[in-house]
Amino acid sequence: MSQEKFTVQNVKCGGCSSAIETGLGEKAGVSSVAVVIESGEVTVDGDALSRDELSSKLAELGYPEA
């Protein structure tokens, strides 16, 4: 299992957190997603994670890396 951490922009509420968790959770290999609203920190756990793919998905969802 591997882990990727991101600091993203535009995380303001529980709805933002939910959108990130759902959007990244759909990616193959992702087993869990945790979001800290106050800091914009996103932690993704899973197997064979691609940092580039996860970063692209975050940007697509409206939460680009800071």
Distance bins in CASP14 RR format, pairs under 12 A and 6 or more apart:
PFRMAT RR
TARGET T0000
AUTHOR 0000-0000-0000
RMODE 2
METHOD distances of the structure
MODEL  1
1 29 0 0 0 0 1 0 0 0 0 0 0
1 30 0 0 0 0 0 1 0 0 0 0 0
1 31 1 0 0 1 0 0 0 0 0 0 0
1 32 0 0 0 0 1 0 0 0 0 0 0
1 44 0 0 0 0 0 1 0 0 0 0 0
1 45 1 0 0 1 0 0 0 0 0 0 0
1 46 1 0 1 0 0 0 0 0 0 0 0
1 47 1 0 1 0 0 0 0 0 0 0 0
1 48 0 0 0 0 1 0 0 0 0 0 0
1 49 0 0 0 0 1 0 0 0 0 0 0
2 29 0 0 0 0 1 0 0 0 0 0 0
2 30 0 0 0 0 0 1 0 0 0 0 0
2 31 0 0 0 0 0 1 0 0 0 0 0
2 32 0 0 0 0 0 1 0 0 0 0 0
2 43 0 0 0 0 0 1 0 0 0 0 0
2 44 0 0 0 0 1 0 0 0 0 0 0
2 45 1 0 0 1 0 0 0 0 0 0 0
2 46 1 0 0 1 0 0 0 0 0 0 0
2 47 1 0 0 1 0 0 0 0 0 0 0
2 48 1 0 0 1 0 0 0 0 0 0 0
2 49 1 0 1 0 0 0 0 0 0 0 0
2 50 0 0 0 0 0 1 0 0 0 0 0
2 51 0 0 0 0 1 0 0 0 0 0 0
2 54 0 0 0 0 0 1 0 0 0 0 0
3 30 0 0 0 0 0 1 0 0 0 0 0
3 31 0 0 0 0 0 1 0 0 0 0 0
3 32 0 0 0 0 1 0 0 0 0 0 0
3 33 0 0 0 0 0 1 0 0 0 0 0
3 34 0 0 0 0 0 1 0 0 0 0 0
3 42 0 0 0 0 0 1 0 0 0 0 0
3 43 1 0 0 1 0 0 0 0 0 0 0
3 44 1 0 0 1 0 0 0 0 0 0 0
3 45 1 0 1 0 0 0 0 0 0 0 0
3 46 1 0 0 1 0 0 0 0 0 0 0
3 47 0 0 0 0 0 1 0 0 0 0 0
3 49 1 0 0 1 0 0 0 0 0 0 0
3 51 0 0 0 0 0 1 0 0 0 0 0
3 54 0 0 0 0 0 1 0 0 0 0 0
4 24 0 0 0 0 1 0 0 0 0 0 0
4 27 0 0 0 0 0 1 0 0 0 0 0
4 29 0 0 0 0 0 1 0 0 0 0 0
4 30 0 0 0 0 1 0 0 0 0 0 0
4 31 0 0 0 0 0 1 0 0 0 0 0
4 32 0 0 0 0 0 1 0 0 0 0 0
4 33 0 0 0 0 0 1 0 0 0 0 0
4 34 0 0 0 0 0 1 0 0 0 0 0
4 41 0 0 0 0 0 1 0 0 0 0 0
4 42 0 0 0 0 1 0 0 0 0 0 0
4 43 1 0 0 1 0 0 0 0 0 0 0
4 44 1 0 1 0 0 0 0 0 0 0 0
4 45 0 0 0 0 1 0 0 0 0 0 0
4 46 0 0 0 0 1 0 0 0 0 0 0
4 47 0 0 0 0 0 1 0 0 0 0 0
4 48 0 0 0 0 0 1 0 0 0 0 0
4 49 1 0 1 0 0 0 0 0 0 0 0
4 50 0 0 0 0 1 0 0 0 0 0 0
4 51 1 0 1 0 0 0 0 0 0 0 0
4 52 0 0 0 0 0 1 0 0 0 0 0
4 53 0 0 0 0 1 0 0 0 0 0 0
4 54 1 0 1 0 0 0 0 0 0 0 0
4 55 0 0 0 0 1 0 0 0 0 0 0
4 57 0 0 0 0 0 1 0 0 0 0 0
4 58 0 0 0 0 0 1 0 0 0 0 0
4 65 0 0 0 0 0 1 0 0 0 0 0
5 33 0 0 0 0 0 1 0 0 0 0 0
5 34 0 0 0 0 1 0 0 0 0 0 0
5 35 0 0 0 0 0 1 0 0 0 0 0
5 36 0 0 0 0 0 1 0 0 0 0 0
5 39 0 0 0 0 0 1 0 0 0 0 0
5 40 0 0 0 0 0 1 0 0 0 0 0
5 41 1 0 0 1 0 0 0 0 0 0 0
5 42 1 0 0 1 0 0 0 0 0 0 0
5 43 1 0 1 0 0 0 0 0 0 0 0
5 44 1 0 0 1 0 0 0 0 0 0 0
5 45 0 0 0 0 0 1 0 0 0 0 0
5 49 0 0 0 0 0 1 0 0 0 0 0
5 51 0 0 0 0 1 0 0 0 0 0 0
5 54 0 0 0 0 0 1 0 0 0 0 0
5 55 0 0 0 0 0 1 0 0 0 0 0
5 58 0 0 0 0 0 1 0 0 0 0 0
5 65 0 0 0 0 0 1 0 0 0 0 0
5 66 0 0 0 0 0 1 0 0 0 0 0
6 20 0 0 0 0 1 0 0 0 0 0 0
6 24 0 0 0 0 1 0 0 0 0 0 0
6 33 0 0 0 0 0 1 0 0 0 0 0
6 34 0 0 0 0 0 1 0 0 0 0 0
6 35 0 0 0 0 1 0 0 0 0 0 0
6 36 0 0 0 0 0 1 0 0 0 0 0
6 39 0 0 0 0 0 1 0 0 0 0 0
6 40 0 0 0 0 1 0 0 0 0 0 0
6 41 1 0 0 1 0 0 0 0 0 0 0
6 42 1 0 1 0 0 0 0 0 0 0 0
6 43 0 0 0 0 1 0 0 0 0 0 0
6 44 1 0 0 1 0 0 0 0 0 0 0
6 49 0 0 0 0 0 1 0 0 0 0 0
6 51 0 0 0 0 1 0 0 0 0 0 0
6 52 0 0 0 0 0 1 0 0 0 0 0
6 54 1 0 0 1 0 0 0 0 0 0 0
6 55 1 0 0 1 0 0 0 0 0 0 0
6 56 0 0 0 0 0 1 0 0 0 0 0
6 57 0 0 0 0 0 1 0 0 0 0 0
6 58 1 0 0 1 0 0 0 0 0 0 0
6 59 0 0 0 0 0 1 0 0 0 0 0
6 61 0 0 0 0 0 1 0 0 0 0 0
6 63 0 0 0 0 1 0 0 0 0 0 0
6 64 0 0 0 0 1 0 0 0 0 0 0
6 65 1 0 1 0 0 0 0 0 0 0 0
6 66 0 0 0 0 1 0 0 0 0 0 0
7 35 0 0 0 0 0 1 0 0 0 0 0
7 36 0 0 0 0 1 0 0 0 0 0 0
7 38 0 0 0 0 0 1 0 0 0 0 0
7 39 1 0 0 1 0 0 0 0 0 0 0
7 40 1 0 1 0 0 0 0 0 0 0 0
7 41 1 0 1 0 0 0 0 0 0 0 0
7 42 1 0 0 1 0 0 0 0 0 0 0
7 43 0 0 0 0 0 1 0 0 0 0 0
7 55 0 0 0 0 0 1 0 0 0 0 0
7 58 0 0 0 0 0 1 0 0 0 0 0
7 63 0 0 0 0 0 1 0 0 0 0 0
7 64 0 0 0 0 0 1 0 0 0 0 0
7 65 1 0 0 1 0 0 0 0 0 0 0
7 66 1 0 1 0 0 0 0 0 0 0 0
8 16 0 0 0 0 1 0 0 0 0 0 0
8 17 0 0 0 0 0 1 0 0 0 0 0
8 19 0 0 0 0 0 1 0 0 0 0 0
8 20 1 0 0 1 0 0 0 0 0 0 0
8 24 0 0 0 0 0 1 0 0 0 0 0
8 33 0 0 0 0 0 1 0 0 0 0 0
8 35 0 0 0 0 1 0 0 0 0 0 0
8 36 0 0 0 0 0 1 0 0 0 0 0
8 37 0 0 0 0 0 1 0 0 0 0 0
8 39 0 0 0 0 1 0 0 0 0 0 0
8 40 1 0 1 0 0 0 0 0 0 0 0
8 41 1 0 0 1 0 0 0 0 0 0 0
8 42 1 0 1 0 0 0 0 0 0 0 0
8 43 0 0 0 0 0 1 0 0 0 0 0
8 44 0 0 0 0 0 1 0 0 0 0 0
8 54 0 0 0 0 0 1 0 0 0 0 0
8 55 0 0 0 0 1 0 0 0 0 0 0
8 57 0 0 0 0 0 1 0 0 0 0 0
8 58 1 0 1 0 0 0 0 0 0 0 0
8 59 0 0 0 0 1 0 0 0 0 0 0
8 60 0 0 0 0 0 1 0 0 0 0 0
8 61 0 0 0 0 1 0 0 0 0 0 0
8 62 0 0 0 0 1 0 0 0 0 0 0
8 63 1 0 1 0 0 0 0 0 0 0 0
8 64 1 0 0 1 0 0 0 0 0 0 0
8 65 1 0 1 0 0 0 0 0 0 0 0
8 66 1 0 0 1 0 0 0 0 0 0 0
9 16 0 0 0 0 0 1 0 0 0 0 0
9 20 0 0 0 0 0 1 0 0 0 0 0
9 39 0 0 0 0 0 1 0 0 0 0 0
9 40 1 0 0 1 0 0 0 0 0 0 0
9 41 0 0 0 0 0 1 0 0 0 0 0
9 42 0 0 0 0 0 1 0 0 0 0 0
9 58 0 0 0 0 1 0 0 0 0 0 0
9 59 0 0 0 0 1 0 0 0 0 0 0
9 61 0 0 0 0 0 1 0 0 0 0 0
9 62 0 0 0 0 1 0 0 0 0 0 0
9 63 1 0 0 1 0 0 0 0 0 0 0
9 64 1 0 1 0 0 0 0 0 0 0 0
9 65 1 0 0 1 0 0 0 0 0 0 0
9 66 1 0 1 0 0 0 0 0 0 0 0
10 16 1 0 0 1 0 0 0 0 0 0 0
10 17 0 0 0 0 0 1 0 0 0 0 0
10 19 0 0 0 0 0 1 0 0 0 0 0
10 20 0 0 0 0 1 0 0 0 0 0 0
10 35 0 0 0 0 0 1 0 0 0 0 0
10 37 0 0 0 0 0 1 0 0 0 0 0
10 40 0 0 0 0 1 0 0 0 0 0 0
10 42 0 0 0 0 0 1 0 0 0 0 0
10 58 0 0 0 0 1 0 0 0 0 0 0
10 59 0 0 0 0 0 1 0 0 0 0 0
10 61 0 0 0 0 1 0 0 0 0 0 0
10 62 1 0 0 1 0 0 0 0 0 0 0
10 63 1 0 1 0 0 0 0 0 0 0 0
10 64 1 0 0 1 0 0 0 0 0 0 0
10 65 0 0 0 0 0 1 0 0 0 0 0
10 66 0 0 0 0 1 0 0 0 0 0 0
11 17 1 0 0 1 0 0 0 0 0 0 0
11 18 0 0 0 0 0 1 0 0 0 0 0
11 19 0 0 0 0 1 0 0 0 0 0 0
11 20 1 0 0 1 0 0 0 0 0 0 0
11 21 0 0 0 0 0 1 0 0 0 0 0
11 35 1 0 0 1 0 0 0 0 0 0 0
11 36 0 0 0 0 1 0 0 0 0 0 0
11 37 1 0 1 0 0 0 0 0 0 0 0
11 38 0 0 0 0 1 0 0 0 0 0 0
11 39 0 0 0 0 1 0 0 0 0 0 0
11 40 1 0 1 0 0 0 0 0 0 0 0
11 41 0 0 0 0 1 0 0 0 0 0 0
11 42 0 0 0 0 1 0 0 0 0 0 0
11 58 0 0 0 0 0 1 0 0 0 0 0
11 61 0 0 0 0 0 1 0 0 0 0 0
11 62 0 0 0 0 1 0 0 0 0 0 0
11 63 1 0 0 1 0 0 0 0 0 0 0
11 64 0 0 0 0 0 1 0 0 0 0 0
11 65 0 0 0 0 0 1 0 0 0 0 0
11 66 0 0 0 0 1 0 0 0 0 0 0
12 19 0 0 0 0 0 1 0 0 0 0 0
12 20 0 0 0 0 0 1 0 0 0 0 0
12 35 0 0 0 0 0 1 0 0 0 0 0
12 37 1 0 0 1 0 0 0 0 0 0 0
12 38 0 0 0 0 0 1 0 0 0 0 0
12 40 0 0 0 0 1 0 0 0 0 0 0
12 62 0 0 0 0 0 1 0 0 0 0 0
12 63 0 0 0 0 0 1 0 0 0 0 0
13 19 0 0 0 0 1 0 0 0 0 0 0
13 20 0 0 0 0 0 1 0 0 0 0 0
13 35 0 0 0 0 0 1 0 0 0 0 0
13 37 1 0 0 1 0 0 0 0 0 0 0
13 38 0 0 0 0 0 1 0 0 0 0 0
13 40 0 0 0 0 0 1 0 0 0 0 0
14 20 0 0 0 0 1 0 0 0 0 0 0
14 21 0 0 0 0 1 0 0 0 0 0 0
14 22 0 0 0 0 0 1 0 0 0 0 0
14 35 0 0 0 0 1 0 0 0 0 0 0
14 36 0 0 0 0 0 1 0 0 0 0 0
14 37 1 0 0 1 0 0 0 0 0 0 0
14 38 0 0 0 0 0 1 0 0 0 0 0
14 40 0 0 0 0 0 1 0 0 0 0 0
15 21 0 0 0 0 1 0 0 0 0 0 0
15 22 0 0 0 0 1 0 0 0 0 0 0
15 23 0 0 0 0 0 1 0 0 0 0 0
15 35 0 0 0 0 1 0 0 0 0 0 0
15 37 0 0 0 0 1 0 0 0 0 0 0
15 61 0 0 0 0 0 1 0 0 0 0 0
15 63 0 0 0 0 0 1 0 0 0 0 0
16 22 0 0 0 0 0 1 0 0 0 0 0
16 23 0 0 0 0 0 1 0 0 0 0 0
16 35 1 0 0 1 0 0 0 0 0 0 0
16 36 0 0 0 0 0 1 0 0 0 0 0
16 37 1 0 0 1 0 0 0 0 0 0 0
16 38 0 0 0 0 0 1 0 0 0 0 0
16 40 0 0 0 0 1 0 0 0 0 0 0
16 42 0 0 0 0 0 1 0 0 0 0 0
16 58 0 0 0 0 0 1 0 0 0 0 0
16 61 0 0 0 0 1 0 0 0 0 0 0
16 62 0 0 0 0 1 0 0 0 0 0 0
16 63 1 0 0 1 0 0 0 0 0 0 0
17 23 0 0 0 0 0 1 0 0 0 0 0
17 24 0 0 0 0 0 1 0 0 0 0 0
17 33 0 0 0 0 1 0 0 0 0 0 0
17 34 0 0 0 0 1 0 0 0 0 0 0
17 35 1 0 1 0 0 0 0 0 0 0 0
17 36 0 0 0 0 1 0 0 0 0 0 0
17 37 1 0 1 0 0 0 0 0 0 0 0
17 38 0 0 0 0 0 1 0 0 0 0 0
17 39 0 0 0 0 0 1 0 0 0 0 0
17 40 0 0 0 0 1 0 0 0 0 0 0
17 41 0 0 0 0 0 1 0 0 0 0 0
17 42 0 0 0 0 1 0 0 0 0 0 0
17 43 0 0 0 0 0 1 0 0 0 0 0
17 61 0 0 0 0 0 1 0 0 0 0 0
17 63 0 0 0 0 1 0 0 0 0 0 0
18 24 0 0 0 0 0 1 0 0 0 0 0
18 25 0 0 0 0 0 1 0 0 0 0 0
18 33 0 0 0 0 0 1 0 0 0 0 0
18 35 0 0 0 0 1 0 0 0 0 0 0
18 37 0 0 0 0 0 1 0 0 0 0 0
18 61 0 0 0 0 0 1 0 0 0 0 0
18 63 0 0 0 0 0 1 0 0 0 0 0
19 25 0 0 0 0 0 1 0 0 0 0 0
19 26 0 0 0 0 0 1 0 0 0 0 0
19 33 0 0 0 0 0 1 0 0 0 0 0
19 35 0 0 0 0 1 0 0 0 0 0 0
19 37 0 0 0 0 0 1 0 0 0 0 0
19 42 0 0 0 0 0 1 0 0 0 0 0
19 57 0 0 0 0 0 1 0 0 0 0 0
19 58 0 0 0 0 0 1 0 0 0 0 0
19 60 0 0 0 0 0 1 0 0 0 0 0
19 61 1 0 1 0 0 0 0 0 0 0 0
19 62 0 0 0 0 1 0 0 0 0 0 0
19 63 1 0 0 1 0 0 0 0 0 0 0
20 26 0 0 0 0 0 1 0 0 0 0 0
20 27 0 0 0 0 0 1 0 0 0 0 0
20 30 0 0 0 0 0 1 0 0 0 0 0
20 33 1 0 0 1 0 0 0 0 0 0 0
20 34 0 0 0 0 1 0 0 0 0 0 0
20 35 1 0 1 0 0 0 0 0 0 0 0
20 36 0 0 0 0 0 1 0 0 0 0 0
20 37 0 0 0 0 1 0 0 0 0 0 0
20 40 0 0 0 0 1 0 0 0 0 0 0
20 41 0 0 0 0 0 1 0 0 0 0 0
20 42 1 0 1 0 0 0 0 0 0 0 0
20 43 0 0 0 0 0 1 0 0 0 0 0
20 44 0 0 0 0 1 0 0 0 0 0 0
20 54 0 0 0 0 0 1 0 0 0 0 0
20 57 0 0 0 0 1 0 0 0 0 0 0
20 58 1 0 0 1 0 0 0 0 0 0 0
20 59 0 0 0 0 0 1 0 0 0 0 0
20 60 0 0 0 0 0 1 0 0 0 0 0
20 61 1 0 0 1 0 0 0 0 0 0 0
20 62 0 0 0 0 1 0 0 0 0 0 0
20 63 1 0 1 0 0 0 0 0 0 0 0
20 64 0 0 0 0 0 1 0 0 0 0 0
21 27 0 0 0 0 0 1 0 0 0 0 0
21 30 0 0 0 0 1 0 0 0 0 0 0
21 32 0 0 0 0 1 0 0 0 0 0 0
21 33 1 0 1 0 0 0 0 0 0 0 0
21 34 1 0 0 1 0 0 0 0 0 0 0
21 35 1 0 0 1 0 0 0 0 0 0 0
21 36 0 0 0 0 0 1 0 0 0 0 0
21 37 0 0 0 0 0 1 0 0 0 0 0
21 42 0 0 0 0 1 0 0 0 0 0 0
21 43 0 0 0 0 0 1 0 0 0 0 0
21 44 0 0 0 0 1 0 0 0 0 0 0
21 45 0 0 0 0 0 1 0 0 0 0 0
21 57 0 0 0 0 0 1 0 0 0 0 0
21 58 0 0 0 0 0 1 0 0 0 0 0
21 61 0 0 0 0 0 1 0 0 0 0 0
21 63 0 0 0 0 0 1 0 0 0 0 0
22 30 0 0 0 0 0 1 0 0 0 0 0
22 33 0 0 0 0 1 0 0 0 0 0 0
22 35 0 0 0 0 0 1 0 0 0 0 0
22 57 0 0 0 0 0 1 0 0 0 0 0
22 61 0 0 0 0 1 0 0 0 0 0 0
23 30 0 0 0 0 1 0 0 0 0 0 0
23 33 0 0 0 0 1 0 0 0 0 0 0
23 35 0 0 0 0 0 1 0 0 0 0 0
23 42 0 0 0 0 0 1 0 0 0 0 0
23 44 0 0 0 0 0 1 0 0 0 0 0
23 53 0 0 0 0 0 1 0 0 0 0 0
23 54 0 0 0 0 0 1 0 0 0 0 0
23 56 0 0 0 0 0 1 0 0 0 0 0
23 57 1 0 0 1 0 0 0 0 0 0 0
23 58 0 0 0 0 1 0 0 0 0 0 0
23 60 0 0 0 0 1 0 0 0 0 0 0
23 61 1 0 0 1 0 0 0 0 0 0 0
23 62 0 0 0 0 0 1 0 0 0 0 0
23 63 0 0 0 0 1 0 0 0 0 0 0
24 30 1 0 1 0 0 0 0 0 0 0 0
24 31 0 0 0 0 0 1 0 0 0 0 0
24 32 0 0 0 0 1 0 0 0 0 0 0
24 33 1 0 1 0 0 0 0 0 0 0 0
24 34 0 0 0 0 0 1 0 0 0 0 0
24 35 0 0 0 0 1 0 0 0 0 0 0
24 42 1 0 0 1 0 0 0 0 0 0 0
24 43 0 0 0 0 0 1 0 0 0 0 0
24 44 1 0 1 0 0 0 0 0 0 0 0
24 45 0 0 0 0 0 1 0 0 0 0 0
24 46 0 0 0 0 0 1 0 0 0 0 0
24 49 0 0 0 0 1 0 0 0 0 0 0
24 50 0 0 0 0 0 1 0 0 0 0 0
24 51 0 0 0 0 0 1 0 0 0 0 0
24 53 0 0 0 0 1 0 0 0 0 0 0
24 54 1 0 0 1 0 0 0 0 0 0 0
24 55 0 0 0 0 0 1 0 0 0 0 0
24 56 0 0 0 0 0 1 0 0 0 0 0
24 57 1 0 1 0 0 0 0 0 0 0 0
24 58 1 0 0 1 0 0 0 0 0 0 0
24 59 0 0 0 0 0 1 0 0 0 0 0
24 60 0 0 0 0 0 1 0 0 0 0 0
24 61 1 0 0 1 0 0 0 0 0 0 0
24 63 0 0 0 0 1 0 0 0 0 0 0
25 31 0 0 0 0 1 0 0 0 0 0 0
25 32 0 0 0 0 1 0 0 0 0 0 0
25 33 1 0 1 0 0 0 0 0 0 0 0
25 34 0 0 0 0 0 1 0 0 0 0 0
25 35 0 0 0 0 0 1 0 0 0 0 0
25 42 0 0 0 0 0 1 0 0 0 0 0
25 44 0 0 0 0 1 0 0 0 0 0 0
25 45 0 0 0 0 0 1 0 0 0 0 0
25 46 0 0 0 0 1 0 0 0 0 0 0
25 49 0 0 0 0 0 1 0 0 0 0 0
25 54 0 0 0 0 1 0 0 0 0 0 0
25 57 0 0 0 0 1 0 0 0 0 0 0
25 58 0 0 0 0 0 1 0 0 0 0 0
25 61 0 0 0 0 0 1 0 0 0 0 0
26 33 0 0 0 0 0 1 0 0 0 0 0
26 44 0 0 0 0 0 1 0 0 0 0 0
26 53 0 0 0 0 0 1 0 0 0 0 0
26 54 0 0 0 0 0 1 0 0 0 0 0
26 57 0 0 0 0 1 0 0 0 0 0 0
26 60 0 0 0 0 0 1 0 0 0 0 0
26 61 0 0 0 0 0 1 0 0 0 0 0
27 33 0 0 0 0 1 0 0 0 0 0 0
27 44 0 0 0 0 1 0 0 0 0 0 0
27 45 0 0 0 0 0 1 0 0 0 0 0
27 46 0 0 0 0 1 0 0 0 0 0 0
27 47 0 0 0 0 0 1 0 0 0 0 0
27 48 0 0 0 0 0 1 0 0 0 0 0
27 49 0 0 0 0 1 0 0 0 0 0 0
27 50 0 0 0 0 1 0 0 0 0 0 0
27 51 0 0 0 0 0 1 0 0 0 0 0
27 52 0 0 0 0 0 1 0 0 0 0 0
27 53 1 0 0 1 0 0 0 0 0 0 0
27 54 1 0 0 1 0 0 0 0 0 0 0
27 55 0 0 0 0 0 1 0 0 0 0 0
27 56 0 0 0 0 0 1 0 0 0 0 0
27 57 1 0 0 1 0 0 0 0 0 0 0
27 58 0 0 0 0 0 1 0 0 0 0 0
27 60 0 0 0 0 0 1 0 0 0 0 0
27 61 0 0 0 0 0 1 0 0 0 0 0
28 46 0 0 0 0 1 0 0 0 0 0 0
28 47 0 0 0 0 1 0 0 0 0 0 0
28 48 1 0 0 1 0 0 0 0 0 0 0
28 49 0 0 0 0 1 0 0 0 0 0 0
28 50 0 0 0 0 1 0 0 0 0 0 0
28 53 0 0 0 0 1 0 0 0 0 0 0
28 54 0 0 0 0 0 1 0 0 0 0 0
28 57 0 0 0 0 0 1 0 0 0 0 0
29 44 0 0 0 0 1 0 0 0 0 0 0
29 45 0 0 0 0 1 0 0 0 0 0 0
29 46 1 0 1 0 0 0 0 0 0 0 0
29 47 1 0 1 0 0 0 0 0 0 0 0
29 48 1 0 0 1 0 0 0 0 0 0 0
29 49 1 0 0 1 0 0 0 0 0 0 0
29 50 0 0 0 0 1 0 0 0 0 0 0
29 53 0 0 0 0 0 1 0 0 0 0 0
29 54 0 0 0 0 0 1 0 0 0 0 0
30 42 0 0 0 0 0 1 0 0 0 0 0
30 43 0 0 0 0 0 1 0 0 0 0 0
30 44 1 0 1 0 0 0 0 0 0 0 0
30 45 1 0 0 1 0 0 0 0 0 0 0
30 46 1 0 1 0 0 0 0 0 0 0 0
30 47 0 0 0 0 1 0 0 0 0 0 0
30 48 0 0 0 0 1 0 0 0 0 0 0
30 49 1 0 0 1 0 0 0 0 0 0 0
30 50 0 0 0 0 0 1 0 0 0 0 0
30 53 0 0 0 0 0 1 0 0 0 0 0
30 54 0 0 0 0 1 0 0 0 0 0 0
30 57 0 0 0 0 1 0 0 0 0 0 0
31 43 0 0 0 0 0 1 0 0 0 0 0
31 44 0 0 0 0 1 0 0 0 0 0 0
31 45 1 0 1 0 0 0 0 0 0 0 0
31 46 1 0 1 0 0 0 0 0 0 0 0
31 47 1 0 0 1 0 0 0 0 0 0 0
31 48 0 0 0 0 0 1 0 0 0 0 0
31 49 0 0 0 0 1 0 0 0 0 0 0
32 42 0 0 0 0 0 1 0 0 0 0 0
32 43 0 0 0 0 1 0 0 0 0 0 0
32 44 1 0 0 1 0 0 0 0 0 0 0
32 45 1 0 1 0 0 0 0 0 0 0 0
32 46 1 0 0 1 0 0 0 0 0 0 0
32 47 0 0 0 0 0 1 0 0 0 0 0
32 49 0 0 0 0 0 1 0 0 0 0 0
33 41 0 0 0 0 0 1 0 0 0 0 0
33 42 1 0 0 1 0 0 0 0 0 0 0
33 43 1 0 0 1 0 0 0 0 0 0 0
33 44 1 0 1 0 0 0 0 0 0 0 0
33 45 1 0 0 1 0 0 0 0 0 0 0
33 46 0 0 0 0 1 0 0 0 0 0 0
33 49 0 0 0 0 0 1 0 0 0 0 0
33 54 0 0 0 0 1 0 0 0 0 0 0
33 57 0 0 0 0 0 1 0 0 0 0 0
33 58 0 0 0 0 0 1 0 0 0 0 0
33 61 0 0 0 0 0 1 0 0 0 0 0
33 63 0 0 0 0 0 1 0 0 0 0 0
34 40 0 0 0 0 0 1 0 0 0 0 0
34 41 0 0 0 0 1 0 0 0 0 0 0
34 42 1 0 0 1 0 0 0 0 0 0 0
34 43 1 0 1 0 0 0 0 0 0 0 0
34 44 0 0 0 0 1 0 0 0 0 0 0
34 45 0 0 0 0 1 0 0 0 0 0 0
34 46 0 0 0 0 0 1 0 0 0 0 0
35 41 1 0 0 1 0 0 0 0 0 0 0
35 42 1 0 1 0 0 0 0 0 0 0 0
35 43 1 0 0 1 0 0 0 0 0 0 0
35 44 0 0 0 0 1 0 0 0 0 0 0
35 58 0 0 0 0 0 1 0 0 0 0 0
35 61 0 0 0 0 0 1 0 0 0 0 0
35 63 0 0 0 0 1 0 0 0 0 0 0
36 42 1 0 0 1 0 0 0 0 0 0 0
36 43 0 0 0 0 1 0 0 0 0 0 0
37 63 0 0 0 0 0 1 0 0 0 0 0
39 66 0 0 0 0 1 0 0 0 0 0 0
40 58 0 0 0 0 0 1 0 0 0 0 0
40 63 0 0 0 0 1 0 0 0 0 0 0
40 64 0 0 0 0 0 1 0 0 0 0 0
40 65 0 0 0 0 0 1 0 0 0 0 0
40 66 1 0 0 1 0 0 0 0 0 0 0
41 58 0 0 0 0 0 1 0 0 0 0 0
41 63 0 0 0 0 0 1 0 0 0 0 0
41 65 0 0 0 0 0 1 0 0 0 0 0
41 66 0 0 0 0 1 0 0 0 0 0 0
42 51 0 0 0 0 0 1 0 0 0 0 0
42 54 0 0 0 0 1 0 0 0 0 0 0
42 55 0 0 0 0 1 0 0 0 0 0 0
42 57 0 0 0 0 0 1 0 0 0 0 0
42 58 1 0 0 1 0 0 0 0 0 0 0
42 61 0 0 0 0 0 1 0 0 0 0 0
42 63 1 0 0 1 0 0 0 0 0 0 0
42 64 0 0 0 0 0 1 0 0 0 0 0
42 65 0 0 0 0 1 0 0 0 0 0 0
42 66 0 0 0 0 0 1 0 0 0 0 0
43 49 0 0 0 0 0 1 0 0 0 0 0
43 54 0 0 0 0 0 1 0 0 0 0 0
44 50 0 0 0 0 0 1 0 0 0 0 0
44 51 0 0 0 0 1 0 0 0 0 0 0
44 53 0 0 0 0 0 1 0 0 0 0 0
44 54 1 0 1 0 0 0 0 0 0 0 0
44 55 0 0 0 0 0 1 0 0 0 0 0
44 57 0 0 0 0 1 0 0 0 0 0 0
44 58 0 0 0 0 1 0 0 0 0 0 0
45 54 0 0 0 0 0 1 0 0 0 0 0
46 54 0 0 0 0 0 1 0 0 0 0 0
48 54 0 0 0 0 0 1 0 0 0 0 0
49 55 0 0 0 0 0 1 0 0 0 0 0
49 57 0 0 0 0 0 1 0 0 0 0 0
50 56 0 0 0 0 1 0 0 0 0 0 0
50 57 0 0 0 0 1 0 0 0 0 0 0
51 57 0 0 0 0 0 1 0 0 0 0 0
51 58 0 0 0 0 0 1 0 0 0 0 0
51 65 0 0 0 0 0 1 0 0 0 0 0
52 58 0 0 0 0 0 1 0 0 0 0 0
52 59 0 0 0 0 0 1 0 0 0 0 0
52 65 0 0 0 0 0 1 0 0 0 0 0
53 59 0 0 0 0 0 1 0 0 0 0 0
53 60 0 0 0 0 0 1 0 0 0 0 0
54 60 0 0 0 0 0 1 0 0 0 0 0
54 61 0 0 0 0 0 1 0 0 0 0 0
54 63 0 0 0 0 0 1 0 0 0 0 0
54 64 0 0 0 0 0 1 0 0 0 0 0
54 65 0 0 0 0 1 0 0 0 0 0 0
55 61 0 0 0 0 0 1 0 0 0 0 0
55 62 0 0 0 0 0 1 0 0 0 0 0
55 63 0 0 0 0 1 0 0 0 0 0 0
55 64 0 0 0 0 1 0 0 0 0 0 0
55 65 1 0 1 0 0 0 0 0 0 0 0
55 66 0 0 0 0 0 1 0 0 0 0 0
56 62 0 0 0 0 0 1 0 0 0 0 0
56 63 0 0 0 0 0 1 0 0 0 0 0
56 64 0 0 0 0 1 0 0 0 0 0 0
56 65 0 0 0 0 0 1 0 0 0 0 0
57 63 0 0 0 0 1 0 0 0 0 0 0
57 64 0 0 0 0 0 1 0 0 0 0 0
57 65 0 0 0 0 0 1 0 0 0 0 0
58 64 1 0 0 1 0 0 0 0 0 0 0
58 65 1 0 0 1 0 0 0 0 0 0 0
58 66 0 0 0 0 0 1 0 0 0 0 0
59 65 1 0 0 1 0 0 0 0 0 0 0
59 66 0 0 0 0 0 1 0 0 0 0 0
END
